[in-house]
Structures are given as C-alpha cells and as structure tokens.
Amino acid sequence: MPGKKRNPLFLRFLIWRTKYLTQQQFVMILAALIGFTAGLGAVAIKNLTHFIQLLLEGEFVVNYHHAFYFVFPLIGLTITLLIVKYGFRHPIGHGIPSTLYAISKKKGLMRPLQMYASLITAPITVGFGGSVGLEGPTVATGASLGSNISRLFNMNQATRTLLIGCAAAGAMSSIFKAPIAAIIFAIEVFSLDLTLASLLPLLLASVSAILTSYFFFGADIILPFTLRDNFEISDVPYYILLGILAALCSIYFTRVYFKINELFKKLKSPFQRLIIGGGALGVLVYLIPPLYGEGYDVINNLLQENYLEAMGNTFFNDYFDNFWVVITLLIGLVIFKIVATSLTFNAGGVGGIFAPVLFMGSTMGHCFALIINHLNILKTPLSTSNFTLVGMAGLMAGVLQAPLTAIFLIAELTHGYELFVPLMITAAISFMITTQFLPHSVYTMELAARGELITHNKDQAVLTLMEINQVIENNFVRLKIGMTLGDIIHKGVIKSNRNIFPVVDDENKFMGILLLDDIRPIMFDKNLYESVKIDELMQSAPDVIDVDKDGVKEIMKKFQDTEAWNLPVIGKDKYLGFVSKSKLLTAYRKKLIEVTV
C-alpha cells in the first residue's frame, strides 16, 4: 500500500509492467484478476452460509425446527454484533451504499477491513436465519478488493472507480451466472460511463467471475427454472397492471425500510437494538417461517406451485386447500418481508436487500396471477410462473431503480428471452411510477439527501466528488465585534492584503463582513478612530456557506444567485474562512480532468 516500503520483487514487476504493458492492457489484466477474486468471494460467502445452515439442520434441530425459528436469528445477530463491536471495532456498513459513498467522498478508497468483514459476518447473519441477502456483502467484498488492488498499483481515481465496478459486476455474475445483467448492474448502480474503455474491463471481470463460479458450483444456479409457458399478447393488460402494482409495492418497501431505520436510530445502544430488533424478528419468523433466511427456496417452490413447501410448517397447513388462505399467506409475505429485513439490519445484522426484493417481487407476481385466474375472467389462465418472474423484475426496477438490470437478469436466469416484452412493460411502468414519488433508490436515498450521490450526469458527478474543505481560504484577518475604527485600521487593514474582513464575536461566531470600500472614505480621518465602531460599518454577507449542510452544488448556486466572488464559510456556527468563486471553478476543472482521464 502507499506509504509502505515496496518489496524489491514487486518493484521489478512494476518496472517490467511499465516497459511492456500499456495502461489499457494492464487495466484489462487487473479487471480479469478482480473478477476472479470477486468470484472467489461470492463462492466463499455462499459456501460459508450453507455450511452454517447445515450445522443448524442436525437431527435434533430438525425434530424441533419450528421452535428454533425464534431463537436462531437472535443468536446469529448476537454473534455478528459481538464480532463487529469487539473484533473489528468498526462499523461495517451496508454493502452497496457504503461502496457508493467510498466512490463519491473517499475517492474510491475502501478500508482493507472491508475485504473480509462481510465475508465473515454476512454468512453468520443469513446462516442463522437473518431475513437479508448475500448479494450486497458480496459486492462490497469484491469492491474493496478492487479498490485495494488498484491502490496497490497507484491507479488514479477514474480507474479505481472502474475497477470497483468490475468487482461489482464480477460478484453479481458469479452469484447469478448472469454475465450481461452483471455488467448492466455495475453501469446502472455505480453510474459508470458506458464507453469501450469501460465496457471491455467489465466484460473481462464478468466472464472471469462466472468461470470461477462454474468451476466451484458447476451448472447450479440460484433459481434453476426454465420457461414452460409462452408469452401471450392477450396478457399485456395484466402485465401493465402488474407494473402498477410493482410500483406501489416498491414505494411501500422503501418507505417502510427507512421508517423502521428512523425508529431504531432513537435507540442509542446497539444492545438495545439487538434485543428489540432480534426479538421482534424471532417472533416474526416463528409466525411466518418463509421469512427465515434469504428466501430463494421459497421463490423456487412458488415457481413450481408447491405451496406446502414454500410456506413451511405454519399454523395453516391444514387449510391449504382453501384458496383464500393461500392468498392471505402470500400477501402476508409481501407485507412482512421488508419488515423482517429492516429488523435484521437494525438489530446489527450484515446483509443486502437484493434477495428480499426478489422474494417480495416473486410473491407479489404469483399472488396477482392467482387472484386473476380465480376470478375466471380469462379464457386462458395467466401463467403463474411467468408472472412470478416478471414480478421480481418489476420490484427490482422500482426499489433498486435499475430497470435494465431487472430485465436482463430475469431473462438470463430463465435461459431465454421469451419474456423480454412483458419484462420491459412491467419494469418500465414500475420504474416510471416509482421515480415520480421516490427520485432515488434504497441504495442511494440517504446519499442523495446529503448531496453525496454519484450519477450519470457528469457535471453533477464532478460536483459531488469535489471536497469543499480543499478550497477554503483562511488567510483573512478577523475583526471582532466592538472594535473601533482605529482598531480596524491598525489590527486589520495594515496586516491584510485582502479587501474583505470577517467579523466574529469572542466565541468565533460569524457576525458579518466588513469591506475595505465601507471604510475607505473615513479611514484617514483620525478624529473618528475612537468614536466609530465596527457595528456601524459592517454588513451582512450576501450568503453563508455551511460545510455541515451545503454540498458543492448548493454552493455553486449561492454564488450564482448572489453574484458574489467570495462567500464566508461556517461550521457548527463557527467561522472557518472564505471560498472564492475563481478557486472553486479552478478546483472543478481539475476534478473534471481527474475523473475523465
């Protein structure tokens, strides 16, 4: 890493690389290497999770499995919390949002801890029944590997971001064996530029990762399903209705997720959150066993219309011949899956929301098709398996706001493009409606609220990446409330080469500004030196920049609205310095060059 003494052999490699490889060739090699390591990370996380699940399904546990639904998630969350608090001693953060934050505010630099933290804690969370997925932690693990590998070879910020995207593509490709969807996922979610220079590394990473997955897992995939029903043009109105329903469920998902997060933020102690969240989760999965774990087995059973296996051992098993009992249970899964997921996160669990989105979307689509078929309004009943699959895409398009990823993922998982048209219809409608109410996805909402979100808008991205602290100038002479004109001249004007002075009180709280032009007519009249006070001469600033609240975009707007060339900066109500428009624009140009070269 930078700052450490380089190994002589490594230095020889760097010299050889500079001599024989172009930068583009070396990035291609790194992309393939990062795809391979991301694939290994996905394999390790998945195998560790399955190993824990096998340990918990011993003969004793199987006989009383339903009773253990209550205690297992709490045990897993407790172990995870203890590892994070006393082992790592640093919060891990949610996988994809923390990666996006590293790109936007940390120049793509991620701590080495993140290379293995999720690898340990996510399998424990999910293996013990936490109602979250493994995709987010897998992406975070791969992204950290990509970040630290690029840092090892002194890559610039633009290349580092690209390699993080390669790691994300590799992780998704390895998990789902869907290399095209994985590339689109990296472009959509991480806002990478779609150019030949970025597409080829993403392609190499995705292929490298999927080959790694085939080597360890063979042809096994998470959702082993092949389409058996053709798309019927008469079903189009129902796919449109499914898109609307998916949008409503996406809004519900997102709002419940953040509402529960806000409630738990009021609990300061992590152990309080563990007891309340873990206990509530235990009760929920005891009453609704399908909420236990990731839920891919539930999705597969729904695709096969095997409701008894999908629902597990519940109090309603004897009533499954009643249509409305099945429908009620499916609606319950849609309503409570996000509740269980949020409780898992807030109780200290480590995981992702990708699997819960697929779970909720599949249940929603399946339930919708069953209800329409039960009404007997169609000559040919709807395909429940097709609507189950399209429902997943609809919810992904709404919650994750990644419609292209949703379309290609489901198309690749089903080994064909027979559903391409309904996937496009439902995903597009869900995305369009959801974005009218929620302009940002679950991954990006908090970052966007803080002005820290990278988007495909190049100007917006550059503004987000800029650090305002780097352009603050503090070589202005401060004047204090109560000073006389004589004090201003002797303690301010004589000692400064600036024509603007910040005025502060004894606690350094910003009070206003004094311009040299304000005192120029009287500055040589010594008769006024003692009688005229600064309070009579100072004025309010055109606007004030608050580093705790204002992003660079807001700062640019303040300069535009006020037409000022210098604006004072405060932090926690204390004066910090000034920012000049010229220096801000110079920093913008430098950052634009940095992120596009």
C-alpha positions, 0 to 999 in steps of 0.5 A, a space after each residue: 500500500 502507499 506509504 509502505 516500503 515496496 518489496 524489491 520483487 514487486 518493484 521489478 514487476 512494476 518496472 517490467 509492467 511499465 516497459 511492456 504493458 500499456 495502461 489499457 492492457 494492464 487495466 484489462 489484466 487487473 479487471 480479469 484478476 478482480 473478477 476472479 477474486 470477486 468470484 472467489 468471494 461470492 463462492 466463499 460467502 455462499 459456501 460459508 452460509 450453507 455450511 452454517 445452515 447445515 450445522 443448524 439442520 442436525 437431527 435434533 434441530 430438525 425434530 424441533 425446527 419450528 421452535 428454533 425459528 425464534 431463537 436462531 436469528 437472535 443468536 446469529 445477530 448476537 454473534 455478528 454484533 459481538 464480532 463487529 463491536 469487539 473484533 473489528 471495532 468498526 462499523 461495517 456498513 451496508 454493502 452497496 451504499 457504503 461502496 457508493 459513498 467510498 466512490 463519491 467522498 473517499 475517492 474510491 478508497 475502501 478500508 482493507 477491513 472491508 475485504 473480509 468483514 462481510 465475508 465473515 459476518 454476512 454468512 453468520 447473519 443469513 446462516 442463522 436465519 437473518 431475513 437479508 441477502 448475500 448479494 450486497 456483502 458480496 459486492 462490497 467484498 469484491 469492491 474493496 478488493 478492487 479498490 485495494 488492488 488498484 491502490 496497490 498499483 497507484 491507479 488514479 481515481 477514474 480507474 479505481 472507480 472502474 475497477 470497483 465496478 468490475 468487482 461489482 459486476 464480477 460478484 453479481 455474475 458469479 452469484 447469478 451466472 448472469 454475465 450481461 445483467 452483471 455488467 448492466 448492474 455495475 453501469 446502472 448502480 455505480 453510474 459508470 460511463 458506458 464507453 469501450 474503455 469501460 465496457 471491455 474491463 467489465 466484460 473481462 471481470 464478468 466472464 472471469 467471475 462466472 468461470 470461477 463460479 462454474 468451476 466451484 458450483 458447476 451448472 447450479 444456479 440460484 433459481 434453476 427454472 426454465 420457461 414452460 409457458 409462452 408469452 401471450 399478447 392477450 396478457 399485456 393488460 395484466 402485465 401493465 397492471 402488474 407494473 402498477 402494482 410493482 410500483 406501489 409495492 416498491 414505494 411501500 418497501 422503501 418507505 417502510 425500510 427507512 421508517 423502521 431505520 428512523 425508529 431504531 436510530 432513537 435507540 442509542 445502544 446497539 444492545 438495545 437494538 439487538 434485543 428489540 430488533 432480534 426479538 421482534 424478528 424471532 417472533 416474526 419468523 416463528 409466525 411466518 417461517 418463509 421469512 427465515 433466511 434469504 428466501 430463494 427456496 421459497 421463490 423456487 417452490 412458488 415457481 413450481 406451485 408447491 405451496 406446502 413447501 414454500 410456506 413451511 410448517 405454519 399454523 395453516 397447513 391444514 387449510 391449504 386447500 382453501 384458496 383464500 388462505 393461500 392468498 392471505 399467506 402470500 400477501 402476508 409475505 409481501 407485507 412482512 418481508 421488508 419488515 423482517 429485513 429492516 429488523 435484521 439490519 437494525 438489530 446489527 445484522 450484515 446483509 443486502 436487500 437484493 434477495 428480499 426484493 426478489 422474494 417480495 417481487 416473486 410473491 407479489 407476481 404469483 399472488 396477482 396471477 392467482 387472484 386473476 385466474 380465480 376470478 375466471 375472467 380469462 379464457 386462458 389462465 395467466 401463467 403463474 410462473 411467468 408472472 412470478 418472474 416478471 414480478 421480481 423484475 418489476 420490484 427490482 426496477 422500482 426499489 433498486 431503480 435499475 430497470 435494465 438490470 431487472 430485465 436482463 437478469 430475469 431473462 438470463 436466469 430463465 435461459 431465454 428471452 421469451 419474456 423480454 416484452 412483458 419484462 420491459 412493460 412491467 419494469 418500465 411502468 414500475 420504474 416510471 411510477 416509482 421515480 415520480 414519488 421516490 427520485 432515488 433508490 434504497 441504495 442511494 436515498 440517504 446519499 442523495 439527501 446529503 448531496 453525496 450521490 454519484 450519477 450519470 450526469 457528469 457535471 453533477 458527478 464532478 460536483 459531488 466528488 469535489 471536497 469543499 474543505 480543499 478550497 477554503 481560504 483562511 488567510 483573512 484577518 478577523 475583526 471582532 465585534 466592538 472594535 473601533 475604527 482605529 482598531 480596524 485600521 491598525 489590527 486589520 487593514 495594515 496586516 491584510 492584503 485582502 479587501 474583505 474582513 470577517 467579523 466574529 464575536 469572542 466565541 468565533 461566531 460569524 457576525 458579518 463582513 466588513 469591506 475595505 470600500 465601507 471604510 475607505 472614505 473615513 479611514 484617514 480621518 483620525 478624529 473618528 478612530 475612537 468614536 466609530 465602531 465596527 457595528 456601524 460599518 459592517 454588513 451582512 454577507 450576501 450568503 453563508 456557506 455551511 460545510 455541515 449542510 451545503 454540498 458543492 452544488 448548493 454552493 455553486 448556486 449561492 454564488 450564482 444567485 448572489 453574484 458574489 466572488 467570495 462567500 464566508 464559510 461556517 461550521 457548527 456556527 463557527 467561522 472557518 474562512 472564505 471560498 472564492 468563486 475563481 478557486 472553486 471553478 479552478 478546483 472543478 476543472 481539475 476534478 473534471 480532468 481527474 475523473 475523465 482521464 
